[in-house]
Amino acid sequence: METEKSLPDSLRAAAVRAQLDCILADFASSRATRLGRLLRYLVEQTLEGRAEVFDRAPGYDPQIDSVVRVEVRRLRTRLSEYYEKTDANTHLRIEIPRGSYQPVFVFREPAPDSELARTPTKPAPERRPRSWIWVAAGALAIAVLLAAFAVWRMRISSPATPAAIAVLPFLNLGQDPADEYLADGISEELTETLAEFNDLRVVSRTSAFQYKGKSIDVGEIGRNLRAGAVLEGSVARRGGQLRVIAQLVRTSDGYHLWSHSYEVSLAELPPVEAAIAQSAREKLAPSSSRPASSEAAAVRNPEAHDLYMRAVYEFNQRTPESTREAMDLARQATEKDPSFAQPFVVMAAGESQLTQLQVESSRAGAERAWQYVAKALALDPANSGAHAQKALLAYTDHWDWPQAEKEFKLALAAGSHGSAENLYGWCLITRGRFE
């Protein structure tokens, strides 16, 4: 048996790349080109000494990279099938051990009649325990703890930013629990609208929604989220009318900066949301201008808008059944208003979510998601959510990180739509860029 360390680095790399070419040719013949791209990426990263990209800190939750994990598992199975066919004719195996994304290169003794067999070789050195792995893992764990400590110190020592706002979950005060989607939808759309002001820091939906259904002092919320103000309120449906109450509260002393109530129809809800966002923004920074998308919201088809809010509510339940329901509602919204870009973003996100939940084929889901993203961007080229979904697809489907990062930056420049920052953070974590 000859180990990979017995060969000079240049010969070892050449042998690995030659073996990789053979595997990729076999993958291409069986239409496994996507797995081939993933394998080439992983092998090249390892050969170029960037294997740390695939290591994860102790205690890392594997659910956070479920898309990558599923694809690597499929690749591992495909490699095993390849070597079952060619095992007798190869002196090198490229393997991906379970629980790891990093390939290993296993050199074996060649057949007696091969050229390599006639070349004298040194006995394989005794394999020593890879203690450096534990040293590196310990160093990484310390780095993560130091980063967490720095964030904690920053939170307790830094004052709340005056122009920072958190939109808390609105309350459903109507008699029908099914109207919960309205309360959540108003909160989410206000978050998105306020985020369009690039000089205003808006707490993400996921951070703000941890307080849903909880009675906590606004001062504590402000300290935890580093927000100088919170926007909260309620909605109640009475027949065809909605009563919406909104109030802006300063977190330092609980003082009400602004409040207003609205009696509106469902069709009038989008412009009311725009008015609430504008009023809150004027109190925090009067020099800011009105968001560009507010005018579009004011003329949105009311039935399409209602279907879209229902779709977002179902999507956020994050089950296979609710995700499919969300995609169906979003599809109905596009039928009511073909110029509405946001439902296409929901459908693209739904395809990715079904893949993560491991209930749909990743290949077919990605193809449909690309189509939905293209439709959304054709309708709204600056749509932040569409750019974020395109970035995710570029990373998980094409393994094209430069393109993914470019799209994430476009998404954030347009004003962080709901999940853009979360998706960007997830992708950075899987690349080991914890800072």
Stockholm file with secondary structure:
# STOCKHOLM 1.0

chainA/1-435         METEKSLPDSLRAAAVRAQLDCILADFASSRATRLGRLLRYLVEQTLEGRAEVFDRAPGYDPQIDSVVRVEVRRLRTRLSEYYEKTDANTHLRIEIPRGSYQPVFVFREPAPDSELARTPTKPAPERRPRSWIWVAAGALAIAVLLAAFAVWRMRISSPATPAAIAVLPFLNLGQDPADEYLADGISEELTETLAEFNDLRVVSRTSAFQYKGKSIDVGEIGRNLRAGAVLEGSVARRGGQLRVIAQLVRTSDGYHLWSHSYEVSLAELPPVEAAIAQSAREKLAPSSSRPASSEAAAVRNPEAHDLYMRAVYEFNQRTPESTREAMDLARQATEKDPSFAQPFVVMAAGESQLTQLQVESSRAGAERAWQYVAKALALDPANSGAHAQKALLAYTDHWDWPQAEKEFKLALAAGSHGSAENLYGWCLITRGRFE
#=GR chainA/1-435 SS CCCGGGSCHHHHHHHHHHHHHHHHHHHHHTTCHHHHHHHHHHHHHHHTTCGGGGCCCTTCCGGGGHHHHHHHHHHHHHHHHHHHHHGGGCSEEEECCTTCCCCEEEECCCCTTSTGGGSCCCCCCCCCCCHHHHHHHHHHHHHHHHHHHHHHHHHHHSCCEEEEEEECCCEECSSCGGGHHHHHHHHHHHHHHHHTSTTSEECCHHHHGGGTTCCCCHHHHHHHHTEEEEEEEEEEEETTEEEEEEEEEETTTCCEEEEEEEEEEGGGHHHHHHHHHHHHHHHHCTTCCCCTTHHHHHTSCHHHHHHHHHHHHHHTTCSHHHHHHHHHHHHHHHHHCTTCCHHHHHHHHHHHHHHHTTCSCHHHHHHHHHHHHHHHHHHCTTCHHHHHHHHHHHHHTSCCHHHHHHHHHHHHHTCCCTTHHHHHHHHHHHTTCCC
#=GC SS_cons         CCCGGGSCHHHHHHHHHHHHHHHHHHHHHTTCHHHHHHHHHHHHHHHTTCGGGGCCCTTCCGGGGHHHHHHHHHHHHHHHHHHHHHGGGCSEEEECCTTCCCCEEEECCCCTTSTGGGSCCCCCCCCCCCHHHHHHHHHHHHHHHHHHHHHHHHHHHSCCEEEEEEECCCEECSSCGGGHHHHHHHHHHHHHHHHTSTTSEECCHHHHGGGTTCCCCHHHHHHHHTEEEEEEEEEEEETTEEEEEEEEEETTTCCEEEEEEEEEEGGGHHHHHHHHHHHHHHHHCTTCCCCTTHHHHHTSCHHHHHHHHHHHHHHTTCSHHHHHHHHHHHHHHHHHCTTCCHHHHHHHHHHHHHHHTTCSCHHHHHHHHHHHHHHHHHHCTTCHHHHHHHHHHHHHTSCCHHHHHHHHHHHHHTCCCTTHHHHHHHHHHHTTCCC
//
